[in-house]
Amino acid sequence: MVTRTVDLRSDTVTKPTEAMRAAMATAEVDDDVLGYDPTVFRLETEMAKIMGKEAALFVPSGTMGNLISVLTHCDVRGSEVILGDNCHIFIYENGGISTIGGVHPRTVKNNSDGTMDLDLIEAAIRDPRGEIVYPTTRLICLENTHANSGGKCLSAEYTDQVGELAKKHDLKLHIDGARIFNSSVALGVPVDRLVRAADSVSVCLSKGIGAPIGSIIVGSKSFIAKARRLRKTLGGGMRQVGVIAAAALVALQENVGKLESDHKKARLLADGLNEMKGLRVDPVETNIVYVEIEEGLHISAGKIVKNLEERGILVMDVSPSRFNSSFNNIQSVINNRNNC
Amino acid sequence: MVKRIVDLRSDTVTKPTETMRAAMEGAEVGDDVLEHDPTAFHLESEMAKIMGKEAGLFVPSGTMANLISVLVHCESRGSEVILGHNSHIHIYENGGISTLGGVHPRTVKNNDDGTMDIDLIEAAIRDPKEEIVFPTTRLICLENTHCNHGGRCLSVEYTDRVGQIAKKHGLKLHIDGARIFNASVALGVPVDRLVQAADSVSVCLSKGLGAPVGSVIVGSNSFIVKARRLRKTLGGGMRQVGVLCAAALVALKENLPKLESDHKKARLLADGLNKIQGLRVDTSSVETNIIYVEIEEFSGTTAIKLCKDLEEYGILLMQTGLSRLRVALHHQISESDVQFALSCFQKAVNGVQNENGN
């Protein structure tokens, strides 16, 4: 009988701590649509400062953070956005940028380290002279850390290079920075430096940072003003939202400092799993571990996931021969040498 | 210096109570995207039961609730929705059903009581024989209570008749029930009976019910499944959302019974305002918690000026036209606040008249 559950499916499963709950209960609030909620205002101001941008906007989810950013940069009909073929926006956001926003995606191959080759990005930019048959490229999106590549970090140098490319062609640059703090910590680069080249960044507070709900978009004042309006249109305009912004403020204070230790635990787990016959683990940079099941093992990912679940270990299967787990604030280290 | 604020701008300004805050603090939560947050599940089940529908879905706002409802009912490209020319969806939701959802709106004139004439609704339904040039009508939307028409209630008989028209033509019926509980209380009709004819209803928890955030959509199981997916697409999929749902559950329990007294206070205020020379209120049309105040020309003031003057007294209102104000009552406005507001109105209007030498 399972008496202990270790949920490694995602860093979104984090539950609010005592301090967060207390902050929620006492938060100063007001109607953030009619005027502004003081606590969310504090959070937005703080995040803008941390990220080195002019302004910020709290939104219910990372999906909305990215959707608003893409749609605001591409607010003219007939726009195209360049993004990785294996990026979260393209794969896991229900195609909303197109189905809801009418923006056309142009994918470029993601390398295994989460980057896209610069020359391939440049080749994907539409020549305005062909506009009679082309959409208009307006935006490039990067993702840092890159989830599907195993939580890989994009360096400040690479990001700057993409930023220069964008500027050269008069495009905007958006970073899906759901896990940007993980990247900043792993690289040892201050987060504002890391995203300096970007016009906008979406940052999740509900993942490794551990808040119950929400993301933040940061960018210029004019960008955020448009974003606020689009947020309302999408239905993300919440009233006394300070109750959740309060938890996010606590999360920022308490948990950014713990990310380094999540990375250590991930490496520990990765090393341990890699030593097991039949399993192969991709290189680990942050808090996400992808595990390949070698053919000789003759067990599918689905079966392993199920076996682990019976033992109280929850992981996510991503294909018949691959599963992943992510670390966040888990106090104990798993030693599952006996499990398979 | 102003010490006392009476915020009559909207019932959305309600702040969470102590019990709500305690509930938020102690809420049982889970990842509502990976599976189902238990407190959200509890709220959604409860709301579905109350509204007499199969299932419910918690969303961050009434705007999202309406957007999702219209878009799910009208999921095929080339759809058209019939709605009031003065409805909230058409006027105050940034045209999202079109700009984001590609749905075409066909407006029908709203009468003063919030209804649309049945024959005009029927005339607005597109004849499928002309589909080569017409979009396809899929949905009719009603709004109850009707915000722009003074919080007036649509009766159950009217709602049923519109439901019959919808069925006759193979259309769906959605009710923007942001303030449906106000209607139910004012009419003395159980809320599930009131919305029986509707395929879906959006219900605000953050207005008169006083929760800090959120609305709930109710409908059939299959409708809600689609709605949940569209909610994710729009970015409304929140993680440990039980913290907000816990407050909403308290709101349902504590504040539903208080709506009747909000209506009483509204009538008291309406009568009082109507007696002030220079102001006019159609008191017979104050059915729930919303009052529209007309400023007579001879008063010598405008809506902007009166709002500003009253703000200095600590009374906050919404200006809705050059000579029109809106007042909304809620459970955090006491009877003494109402009396105080009346006296401030009197002073403000008299003050102007004295200025103008009336």
Interface residues (C-beta under 8 A of the other chain):
Chain A: R9 S10 T12 V13 T14 K15 P16 R21 A22 M24 A25 T26 V29 D30 D31 V33 L34 V59 P60 S61 T63 M64 G65 L67 I68 E93 N94 G95 G96 T99 I100 G101 S206 P212 I213 G214 R229 K232 T233 L234 G235 G236 G237 M238 R239 Q240 V241 G242 V243 I244 A247
Chain B: R9 S10 T12 V13 T14 K15 P16 R21 A22 M24 E25 G26 V29 G30 D31 V33 L34 V59 P60 S61 T63 M64 A65 L67 I68 E93 N94 G95 G96 T99 L100 G101 S206 P212 V213 G214 R229 K232 T233 L234 G235 G236 G237 M238 R239 Q240 V241 G242 V243 L244 A247
